[in-house]
Amino acid sequence: MATPAAPAASSAANQRRVALATIIGTTIEWYDFFIYATGAGLVFAQLFFKPAGEEIGLLLSFATVGISFLFRPLGAFLAGHFGDVIGRRAMLVITLILMGAATTLIGVLPTFAQIRIAAPILLLLLRILQGISAGGEWGGAVLMAVEHAPADRRGRAGAFPQLGVPLGMLLASGVMAIMTGLVSPGQAFIDWGWRVPFLLSVVLIAVGYMVRRSVEESPVFTEIAERGQQTKVPIVALFRKHWHLVILAALVFVGNNAAGYMTTGGFLQGYATGKLKMDATAVLLAVTVAAAVWFFSTLAAGYLADTIGRRNTYLIGFAIQAVMAFVVFFFVNQGTVGALYTGLILFSIGLGLTYGPQAAWYSEIFPASVRFSGVSISYAIGAILGGAFAPTIAQALLQSTGSTVSISVYLLITVLVSIAAVLMLRDRRGIPLGPDHEAEQASGSTMFAPNRSAEKAPAKA
């Protein structure tokens, strides 16, 4: 018998619209987020932190990338609360507009030479707004995708919003490469060219807003709302009953996020163009190609998650990441464009395999009544522990040791932490997501608790 809140109730046409909306929306969000990180690696140290000197200025520039992560939990708390109370779709639109507005304002921000200390302060404030938006956006996007999908296709459906990260990176690097190589090479990029990618966010906001408004609300939340069963204070309920799931889910994300922010956080771009003196356009094009590989490995991971399970897909991906933590720097340190492409492409395979299954697994871990809060806050905390200061840590390790081996060891440690967390969680593939199955959803998520869902046949819809 089909469950009352079965996502299969969503038509095939609407599922396609949801998939398109989540891809476009998350791509726009992460384009905005990553264009900042790329700017931090290439120009912000010169424009906003020049009095601190080259090395300290670069550290400060990367630090602004990380500080915004500290505010992602605030975005997750706010979006999680209202997403569990007023719905998933409304929060998606709000976070999209907030991100776009902050990004556009960075594009018109005066530099240190023009308004002195006010420039880096305003830059940091706008980056914080980006962090709040990013903290709230992800949970809504993945729940819209997963809760609309049939039970046997949640992995691939959940991979679609995940694709927004490599696509956002591809778009950000591609636009920056066009600016540095064609439109505003050399000093022109420093003078004005860097602003154009930020200002383009105005166009992307309009497109994303129209697409997202066209999709239906999640069927799971629709049923909760029709019954008047929204939790009044979902965050309190989440931490009172499921705090251990929040911690474990966050730790699962640490290894992927730390590795991912070697490129999305701008460190490798800054390292290759600064320390290795490679051409900025060539480096950005290499990152763009690597992002395309990340896209396809993420998509493949969604299908694998539906075939061999979320947990197994993660373990394979983290095994690859553990090796690539050393391999990527071996190739990058050769200082040639071909070796840079090889290292970044290999590195991106593991990133996709440890990112594609995340949406489905997170959604299946938490009960319906607190699901938005659970997935959003877990993601935000994992991002802080993993990626927030990964570029800053990598830069500090490089400056203190003079070697990238220390960075590889750091990335390996984060992977081992995530593997331990993965092994403590159960694969919940096929569990019903609707509000009628709250008791089943609330038990058995960890390897240390009884698994009620194991006694039942997997849901068919």
Disulfide bonds with the S-S distance in Angstrom:
none
